[in-house]
């Protein structure tokens, strides 16, 4: 990797720079890989068993495969009232909506956070992934913000959430370098809206479907130290707070890549789309091209491709990620 990760604290930005540089040199010649589906499943199974290390790069497609979808029946059930009033097509759109007041905006966010961060997903995709790699030397870099790797039991010291965490608040203007947990607030806000816990302690829509779209004014979250307005710790603009935990995870990721840079390493990309390819996809391509012992694997519902230049060391498998993981188990 030509010393890219010598500065461990800057591993994140350096991997992006290297990825962008490599993509320019690759050109636009892409491939869907070689071999049949069965051959690629067999190859991937062998790589998982024999690789010296595995770097998992996860995008939104992994959580979608686990059932944490942002549209469809799940969205309509939990957000029916917001849909009726505002016409949202999906949960993602609601995160950028100009709500009429903070009481409504934070009621939305409480639900959004709870149903994507504080419950287990409908399908055990993350657990199945852990079963495949738990005895291997692995590291995870992800653009997902739903905490599902930790809920499934992945080692926290082997995780790098680059884009933030639904479970954290920060100063709304990005002042300082501090974030803090929002779980207690989320639970109070769900109760205030009228959600009720089932026998497993999970909040559900009540039978009469009478829930509120607004929080009491005194439940609007503020910074407990300063009393100032807060925001979600999500990378949306330059106010995103990269706290001490973020920099520690970035350093751990860079150190892991340095330790294995010349070894037989599997770059396993799961559900990464084209919205933010510079964080995972492009660096994975670049690092595979740099290391003749490296293998790149892409599991994606509709975008399982690789550059032609690394085609012979790539495994591209289209379809549902959960179904592929079941086959590998």
N, C-alpha and C positions, 0 to 999 in steps of 0.2 A: 504493500500500500504506500510505498515511497515516503514513509514517515508522516503520513497524513494525521495519524492519531497520536503523535508525540505529545501534543497538548491535550490532555484528556478532558479538561473542562470544556473544550471547544469541539469535542468529537461530533456532536450533532451538526453544527454548521459546516464543519470540514467534510463530513460525509455527503452533505447536500452539494457542496461545491464540486467535489470529485464526481458525484453522480451526474451533475449537469454537464461537466466537461466531457465525461465519457459518452453521454448520449449524443453530444454534438459530433463526436468522432465516429459513432456507430452509424450515423445517418438514419434513414427511415426504413431500412430494410428489415422487416419483421417476419417472424415465423411462428407457426402454431406447434412447433416441435416435430419430433420424428417418432415413429413407432405407433402401434395401436394403443388403445386405452388400457387393455390388459397388460401390455408390455410396460407401459408407463407406471401403472400401479405396482407392478413387480419391481421396477427400478427404484421407485420411491421407497418402497418397503425395505429394500436392500440398503439404500442410502441412510435411512433412519437407523438401521441397525449397525452400520459400519462407519459412519462419519465420526471424526474426532470431536466435532462440535456442531451444534445446530443453532442458527440464528433464525428466529421466527419473526416475520414481519406481518402484522395483522392490521387489516382495514375493516371498514364497515360491513363488508360482505360476510365476515366471520360471525358477527353478532346477528346479522340477518338470518344466517343459516341456523343459529341457535334459537330463532323465534323472536328476537327483539327487533321486530319490524317497526318502521315509523309510519306505516300507512296500513290500510286494510282493516280487517275486523277488529284487531287489537286496538288500533287507534280510535275507531268509531265507538268502541265500548267504553273506554276510559275518558274520552274527550267529546262525547256526543253533544254536550251543551255548548262547548266552545265552537264546535263545527256548525251547529245551528245558528249561532249568533254571528260568527266571523267568517264562516265559509272556508276554514283551513283545509287544504288538500292533504296535509300530512303534519307530523309532529315537528319536523325540521323547520317548516315555514313559520310555525308558531313562535319559534325562538327569536325571530326577527320582526315580529308583528308590532305595530305602533298601538299598543293597548291604550284604552282611554284613561287609565289611572294605575298607580302602583299596586293597589289592592287586587286588581284583576291580573296584572302582569305577574305578580308573585304567586298568585293562586295557580296560574298556568305553570310556572316554573316548578312549584312544589310537586305537582303531578308528574311533570316531565322527568324530574329528577328521580322521584320515587319509583316509577314504573320502568325506569331504565338502569337504575343504580342500586336500589336497595331491595330488589327481589331477584330470585334465581330465574334464569331464562327458561322458557317452556321446554327446550330440548337440551340434552346433555353434551352439546358439541364441545364446550370448553373442557369438560371433564374427560372426554374421549381424547382430546388433544394432549392433555396432561398425562394420560395413561401411556401415550406413545413416546413421550419425551422425558418423563420424570426421572428415569435412571440414566439419562444422558447429560452431557455438559451443554446446557442450552442458555440462551438469552432471548428475551422478547422485546421488540420495539413495536409500538402500536400507536396509531392515530386515534384509536377508540378512547372514549372518555367514560365508559360505563362500569369500570372496575371489575369486569367479569373474570379477568384472569385471577385476581386475588380471591374472588368469591369461590372459584373452582379449586384453589389451593396452590397456585403457582407461587414460587418463592419470590417474595417482594423485592429482594435484592437483585433479582434477575429480570426486572421489569423496568421499562422506560416508557412512560406515558408522555409523548411529546406535546400533545395538544391540550393537556389539562385533565380535569377530573370533575365529573358532575357532583362529587361529594365535597367539593371545596368552594368556599367563598374567597373573594379578594376585594381590595379597595376598588371602587368603581372607576376611578381615574388612573389606576395602575401605580399609585404612590406606594413606595416602600417595596419590600421583598417578602411580605408575609401573606400566607394563606391560612385558613382555618376550616375545621370540619363543620358541615351543615346538618348532620344527621338529626340532632335533637330538634332543630328548627323544622326540618322536613316533616317529622312525625307530628309535631304540633299543628303544622299547616294542613296536613291531611285530615286530622281530626276536626279542625275548624271548618273544613269544607263539607264535612258530613260523611266521609268514608268510614266504613266500619271494618274491624278486624275479623277474619274468619278463624276457624279452630286452629289454624297454623300461625296465627298472628299476622297474616298478610292483609293489608287494606284492600277492601273490595267495594264496588259500587253497591249501595244499599238496595234492597228489593224494590222499594218505592222510587228509586232513582232520583231522590230528592237530595241534591248536593248543590253547594254554592260555588259560584264562579269568582267570588271575592273573599279576601281575607279581612279580618278586623285590622284597623289601621295600626294597632300596637303590635301586630305580627309581621309588619313589613321589616325585613332584616336590615340591620345596621352593623357597622363595625363595633364589636364589644369594647374595644380600647379607645376609639376616637368618636364614635357615634355618627360617623360619616356614612354615606350611601355605599352599598356594596354591589358587586356583580358576580356572575359565575366565573370561576377560574377556567375559562375556555379561550383558546386562541382564536379570537375574531378580528383583532386589530392590534395596534402597538401598545395598548394598555394591558395586555396579558402579562401577568406576574409569573416570572420564572423564579420560584422560591428555592430554598436550600435543598429541598427534596428533589426538585427538578434537576438542579446542577449535579447533585450526587448521582442520580440515575444516569445522566448524560455521561458523567465520568466513568461509571461502571460499564456502560455500553462501549465506550471507546477503549477501555482497558481490556474488555473481553475480545474485541476485534483485534487488538494488538497482540494479545496472547496467542491467537489462533491464525494469524494472517497468512502463514505459509503451510498450514495443515489442510487435511481433508475436511472441509467445512461445507455444510449444507445450508444454503440460504433458502428458507421455506417461506414463501410469500402466500398469504391466505386472505383472499377477499379484498385486495387493494385495487381500487379503481383508478380513474384518470383525474380525479379532482386534486389530489396532492401527491403526484408520483415522485416528487423530488425528495420526499422524506424516507421512503422505503424502496420503491420500485427501481428508480434510477441508481441509487447507491448499491443495491443488490446486484444489478447488472454490471456495474463498474467493478465491484469487488470480485465477482465471478470471473470477469475478463482478466483481472490482474493476477489471479491465482490459478494456475493450471490444475491444481488439485480440487478446486472448488466446484460445486454443483449448484445450479439454480433450479428451484422447483416452484411452479406457479399453479395454485389451485384457485380457480375463479369461475363463477357461474357463466360468464359470457365473454371474459377478456383474458383467457389463458394464452398468453403469447410471450415471446422472447425475441431479442435481437438475433439476427442471422449469425452474427459473429460468435455467439456462445451457444448456438443451436445444438452442437454435439454434446454439450454439458448441461443441457436444460431438460426439464421434465414439465410438460404443460398438460394439465388435466382440467377439462371443463366440466361444469355441472355443480350440483350442490356439495358444498364442502363437508357437511355432516355425513352425507352418504359415502363420500370418499374416505373419511376417517374411519367409518364403520368397517369398510372393506379392508383398510390397513390393519385394523385390530383383529 
